[in-house]
Amino acid sequence: MGVSDARRLEVYEQARAQWGERPAETLMELVVPAGQDMATRSDVDAAVARIEARCAVLEERMRHVASKSFVLASHVPTYALIIGLSFR
């Protein structure tokens, strides 16, 4: 169960009274607020791996589309010649 904001404030006030404002603020920055989870290194690594995999799929799709566009574009003069000859 997470720590409520009221309890966080209580800890902050006690820390500020004992250690001063700067250390108390640092402590609050290190304590995770209620309802928030900290990502672990493995969580971040897994997310990066999923993003990289998706990027690889997109890159492959782009290469495939680009290669088809190039093939079609490279045949345009041939198509024009065939069409031109067929209407003579």
Residue frames as qw, qx, qy, qz and C-alpha x, y, z in Angstrom:
[[0.000, 0.889, 0.458, 0.000, 0.00, 0.00, 0.00],
 [0.403, 0.523, -0.022, 0.751, 1.29, 3.45, -0.89],
 [0.302, -0.346, -0.440, 0.771, 1.94, 6.20, 1.58],
 [0.101, 0.861, 0.496, 0.057, -0.75, 8.89, 1.73],
 [0.305, 0.672, -0.013, 0.675, 0.06, 12.52, 1.02],
 [0.484, -0.811, 0.043, -0.327, -0.71, 13.39, 4.64],
 [0.882, -0.393, 0.122, 0.232, 1.87, 10.88, 5.86],
 [0.681, 0.377, 0.069, 0.625, 4.40, 12.13, 3.32],
 [0.019, -0.819, 0.020, -0.574, 3.87, 15.66, 4.61],
 [0.719, -0.684, 0.075, -0.097, 4.32, 14.46, 8.19],
 [0.879, -0.089, 0.112, 0.454, 7.62, 12.77, 7.30],
 [0.436, 0.613, 0.064, 0.656, 8.74, 15.89, 5.42],
 [0.282, -0.856, 0.039, -0.432, 7.98, 18.14, 8.39],
 [0.831, -0.530, 0.127, 0.108, 9.79, 15.83, 10.81],
 [0.803, 0.157, 0.133, 0.560, 12.80, 15.56, 8.49],
 [0.221, 0.758, 0.044, 0.612, 12.86, 19.33, 7.99],
 [0.509, -0.822, 0.077, -0.243, 12.79, 19.89, 11.75],
 [0.865, -0.395, 0.211, 0.226, 15.63, 17.42, 12.32],
 [0.721, -0.002, 0.365, 0.589, 17.86, 17.88, 9.26],
 [0.006, -0.492, 0.164, 0.855, 16.80, 21.10, 7.59],
 [0.623, 0.548, 0.142, -0.539, 14.88, 21.93, 4.43],
 [0.401, 0.583, -0.613, -0.352, 17.31, 20.69, 1.77],
 [0.008, -0.178, 0.983, -0.050, 17.75, 17.16, 3.14],
 [0.460, 0.321, 0.667, -0.491, 13.99, 16.93, 3.75],
 [0.581, 0.601, -0.112, -0.537, 13.28, 17.91, 0.13],
 [0.266, 0.459, -0.822, -0.208, 15.82, 15.37, -1.09],
 [0.247, 0.016, 0.927, -0.280, 14.15, 12.68, 1.02],
 [0.564, 0.476, 0.412, -0.535, 10.74, 13.50, -0.48],
 [0.487, 0.601, -0.443, -0.453, 12.18, 13.32, -4.01],
 [0.142, 0.322, -0.935, -0.038, 13.42, 9.81, -3.23],
 [0.337, 0.185, 0.831, -0.402, 10.16, 8.53, -1.71],
 [0.056, -0.213, -0.756, -0.616, 7.67, 7.34, -4.34],
 [0.419, -0.031, 0.185, -0.888, 4.27, 9.07, -4.02],
 [0.536, 0.175, 0.757, -0.331, 1.15, 6.96, -3.47],
 [0.699, 0.577, 0.332, -0.260, -0.22, 5.33, -6.60],
 [0.455, 0.786, -0.393, -0.141, 3.01, 5.61, -8.56],
 [0.957, -0.131, 0.183, 0.181, 5.31, 2.73, -9.38],
 [0.123, -0.770, 0.518, 0.353, 9.02, 2.95, -10.00],
 [0.867, 0.447, -0.197, -0.097, 10.27, 1.30, -13.16],
 [0.746, -0.456, 0.401, 0.271, 13.13, -1.11, -12.67],
 [0.033, -0.579, 0.615, 0.534, 16.08, -1.32, -15.02],
 [0.262, 0.085, 0.930, 0.243, 14.65, -4.54, -16.46],
 [0.334, 0.716, 0.545, -0.280, 11.31, -2.76, -17.08],
 [0.167, 0.825, -0.204, -0.499, 13.10, -0.07, -19.06],
 [0.159, -0.367, 0.821, 0.407, 15.22, -2.62, -20.94],
 [0.356, 0.348, 0.866, 0.038, 12.10, -4.60, -21.88],
 [0.311, 0.825, 0.303, -0.363, 10.34, -1.44, -23.10],
 [0.040, 0.715, -0.481, -0.505, 13.37, -0.48, -25.19],
 [0.269, -0.101, 0.914, 0.286, 13.50, -3.97, -26.72],
 [0.383, 0.589, 0.703, -0.112, 9.80, -3.76, -27.69],
 [0.228, 0.871, 0.006, -0.435, 10.29, -0.32, -29.25],
 [0.090, -0.552, 0.691, 0.459, 13.36, -1.49, -31.18],
 [0.358, 0.168, 0.905, 0.155, 11.44, -4.53, -32.48],
 [0.360, 0.764, 0.481, -0.235, 8.57, -2.33, -33.65],
 [0.095, 0.821, -0.291, -0.481, 11.02, 0.03, -35.36],
 [0.249, -0.285, 0.844, 0.381, 12.64, -2.91, -37.15],
 [0.395, 0.467, 0.791, 0.022, 9.24, -4.05, -38.45],
 [0.260, 0.881, 0.204, -0.338, 8.42, -0.53, -39.64],
 [0.072, -0.680, 0.539, 0.492, 11.80, -0.16, -41.32],
 [0.334, 0.003, 0.896, 0.294, 11.27, -3.45, -43.17],
 [0.366, 0.690, 0.613, -0.118, 7.81, -2.34, -44.31],
 [0.131, 0.882, -0.097, -0.441, 9.26, 0.94, -45.54],
 [0.198, -0.441, 0.745, 0.459, 11.99, -0.89, -47.48],
 [0.385, 0.300, 0.863, 0.131, 9.38, -3.18, -49.03],
 [0.303, 0.841, 0.388, -0.226, 7.16, -0.26, -50.11],
 [0.005, -0.813, 0.341, 0.472, 10.16, 1.68, -51.39],
 [0.303, -0.226, 0.831, 0.407, 11.39, -1.27, -53.43],
 [0.391, 0.538, 0.745, 0.058, 7.95, -1.74, -55.02],
 [0.184, 0.911, 0.131, -0.344, 7.75, 1.96, -55.83],
 [0.148, -0.636, 0.574, 0.494, 11.20, 1.82, -57.42],
 [0.384, 0.090, 0.869, 0.299, 10.26, -1.21, -59.53],
 [0.339, 0.746, 0.569, -0.070, 7.08, 0.47, -60.76],
 [0.061, 0.912, -0.092, -0.395, 8.86, 3.76, -61.44],
 [0.277, -0.471, 0.686, 0.481, 11.68, 2.05, -63.32],
 [0.372, 0.268, 0.844, 0.279, 9.15, 0.44, -65.69],
 [0.271, 0.744, 0.300, -0.532, 7.29, 3.64, -66.56],
 [0.165, 0.581, -0.487, -0.631, 9.29, 4.25, -69.77],
 [0.072, -0.022, 0.963, 0.257, 8.62, 0.68, -70.86],
 [0.234, 0.558, 0.746, -0.279, 4.91, 1.02, -70.17],
 [0.232, 0.735, 0.011, -0.637, 4.82, 4.32, -72.05],
 [0.069, 0.395, -0.734, -0.549, 6.54, 2.74, -75.05],
 [0.126, 0.220, 0.964, 0.078, 4.11, -0.21, -75.10],
 [0.228, 0.690, 0.540, -0.424, 1.11, 2.08, -74.80],
 [0.150, 0.683, -0.255, -0.668, 2.51, 4.41, -77.45],
 [0.012, 0.223, -0.858, -0.462, 3.12, 1.54, -79.88],
 [0.181, 0.366, 0.910, -0.070, -0.30, 0.03, -79.29],
 [0.260, 0.766, 0.383, -0.447, -2.03, 3.28, -80.34],
 [0.072, -0.453, 0.510, 0.728, -0.12, 3.68, -83.61]]
